[in-house]
Amino acid sequence: MLSSIFALGLLPLAAQAVPTPDAPGVPSSSFQLYAYGEGFGGLSVFYWNGLAYLGDASLANDTEAAAVLCKSSSDSTSMVGIPVTTPGQATPSWSGVTYYIPSDTATTHQTGFVSGEATTEDLTTGFVFYGNTAAWATSSGKLQTKWFATPYENTNIWLLNWNPSTDSSDNKVQVTLRSVTPSTPPPNPPGPGNPGRSTDSQKPHPAS
Ligand SMILES: *[C@@H]1O[C@H](CO)[C@@H](O)[C@H](O)[C@H]1NC(C)=O
């Protein structure tokens, strides 16, 4: 799937401005995004305090944290989301939030959601889908998939970031965002919050 995205990026598409009339934009029917990659079997993208995280939103211990149900806005290359509500739990106060990635000139990497106008450092347009896989197109039409995850403190929550090349954090994991629900609940990826399966250096090594 990824290789076909990169191959498409080299086609004449690259010579056109975005959005190209025939470029597949964001789906107009509702979908959730899930992160797939090494150890990541489809972790749900969730909203928490305006930022994007991966994992089970209930692990944030905050009723304002929730998975996001997205669809395209009137601009077909933007993703606008509402909270996925859990029966028996308070409904988050936010709604109609637009997903963004930080531009290359931003000093931060974590992606997030804005309600209202985005700053020029936050890119909210240019998202395209090939099949079920999300990508972002540069102004010259080049497709990029620079999403990566980093662990959030000592938990099974991960930050959803963009552009690993200028980020020096440890434990970066490249992920692909897809609108495909995992067939089984995904296990927690190895990480600081999941020492059972991880490279956690604080854990004593068993004698061999
Ligand atoms: C949520 O609470 C649990 C249990 O107290 C804790 O282990 C976990 O770290 C908390 N999550 C966050 C994001 O602080």
PDBQT file of the ligand as one rigid body, heavy atoms in Angstrom, charges set to zero:
ROOT
HETATM    1  C1  LIG A 301      -4.784   7.097  34.334  1.00  0.00    +0.000 C 
HETATM    2  O1  LIG A 301      -4.892   6.453  35.578  1.00  0.00    +0.000 OA
HETATM    3  C2  LIG A 301      -4.122   5.257  35.685  1.00  0.00    +0.000 C 
HETATM    4  C3  LIG A 301      -4.441   4.611  37.032  1.00  0.00    +0.000 C 
HETATM    5  O2  LIG A 301      -4.249   5.542  38.055  1.00  0.00    +0.000 OA
HETATM    6  C4  LIG A 301      -2.647   5.604  35.535  1.00  0.00    +0.000 C 
HETATM    7  O3  LIG A 301      -1.869   4.421  35.597  1.00  0.00    +0.000 OA
HETATM    8  C5  LIG A 301      -2.420   6.285  34.198  1.00  0.00    +0.000 C 
HETATM    9  O4  LIG A 301      -1.075   6.684  34.073  1.00  0.00    +0.000 OA
HETATM   10  C6  LIG A 301      -3.327   7.497  34.081  1.00  0.00    +0.000 C 
HETATM   11  N1  LIG A 301      -3.201   8.057  32.749  1.00  0.00    +0.000 N 
HETATM   12  C7  LIG A 301      -2.651   9.251  32.516  1.00  0.00    +0.000 C 
HETATM   13  C8  LIG A 301      -2.626   9.696  31.102  1.00  0.00    +0.000 C 
HETATM   14  O5  LIG A 301      -2.172   9.942  33.391  1.00  0.00    +0.000 OA
ENDROOT
TORSDOF 0
